Amino acid sequence: MNWPALLLLALAGPAWGACTRAITVPVSPVGMSVIVNGNAVSGAFPELLERLGEKAGCQFVWSVVPRIRLEMMFEEGRADLLLAATRSEQRDLSGLFVPLVASRASLISIEKGQATVASLAQLLERPHLRVAVVRGYDYGPAYREISRKLAQQKRLYLEPDALSVARLLAGGMADATILPTTSIVGAIALDARVAGLKERLRFEPLEELPWSRGGIYISNKSLPAADRATLEQALMAAGRSGALYQAYLKYFSAEVLAGSTRPL
């Protein structure tokens, strides 16, 4: 598959006005969505933005920070973009959300022949299941509520990234997580310390966490109006064309993507 050619085709269309300044994009690792190697940043989202930048005349300046700090920076107007995000009322106060793919978080657990868990309510009824999640991730009101209740039961572990979650699962310190399949599979692929974990995992959709939209937030606090308009037009065109899904196909098979990521 010629992925660069497919992505360039997906991004084909009218040109937009150039950005007036460099765009500040702090990131934290998110599986293959955002790959961090020292200070080097790659992955589906950064590669998509770099290609959009070439067309739109925008330069992106990357920095690496923990996810919880990234959320704070965006809320405070110190980050121009928030990548690999889902929409929430809290984030809407700080920026405009542009959807790029449909995404879904699932319950991912170590396979031990246990009974099926089909809902967050059933998860609460399994007191032996310890759940690790990524601090700062948000999949909507039901997710926030289950996180609160699990914390009350002292069954919730907050971790800085998906790799830390994978290491807890591999080491038997946690039994399950709530993440998109791509986040955990991508993290496993990037670190030899959790090699072989993927074959031990069970993936189960949860009733209260349906398909939603994943994408990028554009700050309404830090960016000039002209740059917001340029980025919005470029990202909306990418969403319509399915460019991010094409970028994911560089890293995942269509079978892996089927459970957590699909075009809009």
N, C-alpha and C positions, 0 to 999 in steps of 0.2 A: 504493500500500500504506500503510495507516494503522499505521505501526510502533509508536507509543506505545500505541495501543489493543491491538495484538497482545501487546505485552510485559506490559501490565497484566493482560490475560486470562491470560497464562502464569503470572503471579505471584499470581493469585487463590488464596485458600485461607485457612486459619486464621491468626490473628495470633500473634506470639510476644512474649515478655517484652522490654521495652526494655533497651538496653545501659546499663550503669552509668556509663560514661564515654565520651568521644570515642575513636574507633578510629583509630590512627595507621597511615597507608598511604603509605609512600614508593613512588614509581614511577619507571620509566624508560620512554622511548618504545618501543612495540612495534607499529609499523604503525598500523592502525586499531583494534587491541586496546586500546592506551593511547596517546592523542595528547597531546603536550605542546606548548604554545604559551606560552613564557615560564614563568610560574608557574601558568597555567591548564591543567587536566587534563580530558580528555574521552575519548571512544572507547567501544567496546563494553563493556569491563569496568567502567570507572568509572560509566557510565550505568546499567548493571545494578545496581551496588552502591548508587547513590543512590536508585534506585527501591525496592530491598530495604530500605534504611535508612528510607525514609518509612513503609513498612509495619511494620518491626520496631522502630522507635523508636531507630535508631542513627545517630549522626553520624560522618562520616568526615572526617579531617583529612589533606589531601594534601600531599606534598612531592616534589620532583623531584631524583633522584640518579642517578649512573651505575649501570648494571646490576650491575656487580661489587660496588659498595658496597652496593647493595640486598640482594644475597645475604648479604653479611657482616652487615648490620644484622639480617636475619632470624635468622641463626644465633646472633647475640649477644643476641637478645631485645629489640632496639630497634625492631622493626617488628611490628605486630600481624597484618598480612596480607601475603602474597606473591602478586601477581597474575600472570596469564598464565603459569602454571608447569605443568610436567609433574612426575610423581612420581619421586622418587629416594630411595635409601637415606639419603643425606646429609641431605636436607631433612626426611625423616621423623624425624630426631633432634630437630628443632626445632618440628615442628608436625604438624597433621592435614590431610591432603590431601582436598579435596572436588572430585570431577570434575564438570565442567559441559558439556563437549563431547568428542567424539572428534577427535583431531588427528593430523597426520602431517607430518613433515619430509621434504623431497625434495631431490635434487640439482638446483640451478638454475644453469644455465650460459648463457653467450653463444652463441647459435646460429651456428656456423661450418661446418655440414655435417659435423661430427665424428661418429665412431662412437658408438653408444649406450653409455651407462654404466648397468648394471643393478644393480650391487652396489658396496659399499665396497671389496671386493677388486679389482674392475676399476678403481676410481678410483686405487688405489695403483699400478696398473700403467701409469698415464698420467702420467709424470713431468713433462710439459709443462703440466699443469693446476695453476694456483695457486688455492688455496681460501681464501676469506675467511669467517670465522664471527664470531658475536657472543660476546664474552667473557661468561662466566657462564651461557650457555644450556646445557641438558643434555637430550639425547634418549636417554639410557640408556647401558649399558656399551659397546655397539658404537660409538656416537658418540664416547665418550670415548677409546676405543682408536684410532679412525681419526684423531682430532685429535692424539693423542700421536705417531702414526707420521708424519703429515703434517708436524708440527713438527720431528721428527727429520730429515726430508728437506728442511727449510727451504722448505716449500711452503705454510705456514699463516700467515694474517694474522688477528690477533685485533683486532676492532673493537668500539667501545662500543655500537653499535646497528645496526639494519637499514639505516637511511639511509646510514650510513658504508660499509656493505657495498655498497649500491647504487651509491654514488659511485665506489668502487673498480672495480666491474664496468663502469660507464659510461665510466670513464677508461682502461680497458684495463690497470689495475694488478693485476687479479685476473680469473680465468677462470670461477670457479664459487663457489657457496656451498651450505651445507646449512641450509635454513630451511623453515618452512611457507610455502606459496604466499601466504597472507594477509599474512605479515610483509613480504615483499619488495614485493608489489603495493601494499600499504598505504603503505609508505615512499615508493615511486615517486610515488604520487598526491599526496603531501603536499609535494613539493619540485620546483620547476621546473627545478632543475639536473640532474635525471635524467629529465626528460620525454622520452618516446619509448623509454625503456629496456625497458619491458614487452614491446613488439613484437619485441624482439631476443632474448628469453629462451626457453630450452628448459627444460621441467619434466619430471624423470624420477624416479619412485619407486625406492627402493633396497631390495633384499631384506632387509637387516639392520635396516631402520627401518620396522617395521609400524605400523599404526594404534595409537595409545595414547590416554590420556585427558589432556585439558588442563583446568586449573581454577585453584583458589585454595587456598593453604595458610593455615591458621589457627594462629597461634603458640601453643605450649603453655608458653612461657616468660614472655610479657609480659602475657597477658590473664587476668582473673579467670575462674574456672570458669563463672560464670553467663553471662558475655559469650561465652565459647567455645561454650556450649550454644546460646545465641540465634543466633549467627552460623552454627553448624553446621546447625541446623534450617532457617534461612532459605535457606542455600546449597544444601542437599540438595533442598529443594523446588524451587528454581530449576533444578537439574540434571535432576530428574524431568520438569519441564514443558518443557524445551528453551528456556528464556528467553534464554540467552546466544546460541544459534544464531539466534533471532529478532532479537536485537540486532545480530548480524553482518549480517543481511539489509538493514540500513539502509545499510551501507557497501559490500557486495559482492553481485554477482549469484550466484544458485545455481550457475551454471557455474564461477565462480572458486572458490567454496567447496568444490565437489565433490572437488577434489584434496587438500584439507588440513583441512577442517573439516566435521563433520556432527553431528547430535544423538546423544546417547548411545543 
